[in-house]
């Protein structure tokens, strides 16, 4: 089965690629914009299945279909529930809400495989799309967090947070002022709330702010140790399986 991923956030694309590998599926090609995707489809045989992010860096992915007659099944990926119904109307196989869950991915792939004998190309009604997108939703990331301090609520600007980390089943934000704040969330929930060009999840335990990185040092077992400007309560280590993605993210 030939599979491609169209996703503008490269860490998310690589994560989906790894999840597919665990299902014994391989996605060798990853595209990251409308323009890049159109160029690829014009020069390559169409895949069996496309995992397609709805909102790409240079526009909505529906624009690809305005230029290219796609002969592939499509599973849309999106952080927006508002697009879910539209995904079904567009004759897609399924849609997956981010952050993508392993079980949801397995079900979507299974659904595609069951439909293989009667698979048809995607058909799009652009008039309906444009009506839905009169007021398109812009992707918004967290700009601040509200935390409880005693009987008070305190607002923390996202740019003041050096890292997020989990400890004893709690999720904490550590600020450049050297303060810890307990948040009412999890690192998994933060995945679609943090600006991907600014924050990277280096391990199951840590998200780091690129602007808070002071130094990086080689560590045991092919890992990296991150030195932040203020945070020094414990070692901040890039997990071995995330080192490659981390270095690409920094580039």
N, C-alpha and C positions, 0 to 999 in steps of 0.2 A: 504494500500500500504506500503510495507516494503522498506525503503530508508536508504542507508548509505552514509557517506561523507568520502572521502579519500583525505586528505589535510594536508601537513606537517606544515603549519603555524596555530597554534591552535586558535589564535584570528580570523583568516579568516574563519576557520571551524565553530566556534561558531556563527559568524555573519551570515553565510549561514544557519545554523540551525535555527536561529531566523527568518530569512527571509522566510524560508519554513513554520515555525509555523504560520506566518501571512497569508499563503496560505492554512491554515488548513491541513498541512502535517507535519509528524513527522519523524525526523531522529534521532533515538536513538543511533545508533552506529557511532562513528567517529574514523577513523584510520589515522595514521600519517606517515607511511613509507611503502616501498615495502615489507620489511621483515614482518612487523606486519600484513599487508594486506594478504599476502600469508598464514600466519599461521591462520588468521581468516577464510578465505575461505575454508581451509582444514578441519575446525571443525564446520562450521555453514552452515545452509541452505542459498542459495544465495538470495539476495534481488531482488525486482522487478526493482529497479532503483538505479544507482550509480552516485554520483557526484564525478568526478575524476580529481584531479589536475594532469597535465601532468608531471611536474617536482617535484619529492619528494626529501626529504633530502638525501636519500641513492640511488637515481637513477631515471630513467624515469619510469613512472607508467606502460608503455607498458610491462615492464619486468614481471609484475604480470601475464599477459596473456600467457607468455611463460611457466609458471609453472602450472597455473590453467585454466581449461576450464570454463570460466565465462558464466553463463546462465542468464544474466541480461542486461537490457538496460543501456546505459552509456551516461551521459552528461559530456563532458570534460570542465574543467575550466582552463584557462591559461591567463597569462599576455602577451603572445607572439602571434601576428598575424601570424607569420610564421607557426605556428602549426595548424592554423584554417582549411586549406584545407585538411591536413592530417586527422584531426578529422572526417571530412565527409567521407573520403575514408575508414576509419576504421569502417564504418557502425554505427557510434554513432548516437544518436538521434539529438544531437545539441552540440554546444560549446558556452561557455560564457566567454567573456573577462573580466578580473579583472580591476578595482573593479566592481563586479557584480551589475548590475542595477536591481531594483525591477521589472520593466516592462519586461526586457529581461528574467528574471527568470520565470515570470509567463507565457510568451510565450513558453519557452522551456518545461515547465511542461505540458502545454496544448497540445503541439505537441506530447509529449510522450503519453498522455492519448488518443489522437486521434488514435494512432498507436497500442493501446493495443491489439485489436483482432488479429493482424497479427505480433505481436512482435516476433522477433527472437534474438538469442544470438549474441554476438559481434564476428565478424570475423576479424582477423588481418593478414596483409601481412607483415611479419617481414623483408623480403628482401627490400621492399619499405621503411620501417621505417629506416632501417640501412643506406640506401643510403641517406635519408634525414638528418640523424644525423651523417654523417661523420665528420662534424665540429659542434658538438652540441653547442647550445647557453647556456652559463652559465648565471645564474641569476645575474644581476648586480644591485646594489643599488647606490643611489646618494652618491658621495664622497665629492662633493662641490657644492656650488651655486654661481652663478655670480649675483651681484646686482649693480644697478646704484647708484652712490653717486656723485651728481652734474653732472659734465661732464665726470666722470671717472667710470670705471667698477672695482669692488672689488670682489675678490674670498674669499668665506667663507668656511672653512673646516667643514665638517659635524660634526666632533667631538667637535668643538667649539660652537655648537648650543645647548643651554639648552632646548629650547622649540620652537614650532611653535604655533601661535595663530591667530585667525581671529578677526578683529575689523573694524567696519564701512565698511564692504564689501571688506576689504583688508586682505591679509595674510602676517604675519610678522614672521621673524626669530629673536630670541633674543639670543645673544651670551654671553659667559662667561666673555667678556670684558664689559658687561653692555650696549651693543648697540642694537638698533632695526633696522631691515632692511626690507623694503617692497619687497615682492617677486611677480613675475609674474606667480602665480599659485594659486591653492585652496587647502584646507586641503584634499578634496576628491581626487585630483590628486596626492597628496603626498602619498596616501595609498600604492601604489605599488612602490614608489621610495625610501621609508625609510626602513632601515634594521629592520625587525620585532622584533628581539631580543634586539634591542637598543632603539627603539622608540615605544611608545604606545599612542593611541588616547584615552585620559581619558574622553573626552566629545566632544560635537559638536564643541567646541571652541578651544580645546588644544590638541597638541601632546607634550609629554615630553620625554626627554632623560634620561634613567635609571641612567646614570652616573652623572646626574646633581641633583638627588634627595638627599636632605640633611636630611629631616625628613618627617614623615607622621603622621597626627593627626586626630582622630575621629572628624567628623563634623556632623551638623544637618541632620536629615532625612536619617540616615544610609549611609552618604557619607564620603569621605575622603578628607582632605585638604593636598596638597603637598607643602612642603617647598623646593624651589630650592636654589642652592648656591648663585646665584646673582639676579635672577628675583624676584622683589617685587612690581611690578607696580599694580598688582591686585591679588585677591585670585585665586589660582589654585586648582580647585575642581574636584574630580573624580565623575562623574555622578553616581547616585545610581544604575542604571541598568548596569553600567560597573565595579562596585566595585569587584564583584566576578571574572570576567575575569582578571581584573587588578592584583588581589592578586595571581591568578594562573600564570599570566605572570611573576610576580616577583619571583615565586618559582623556 
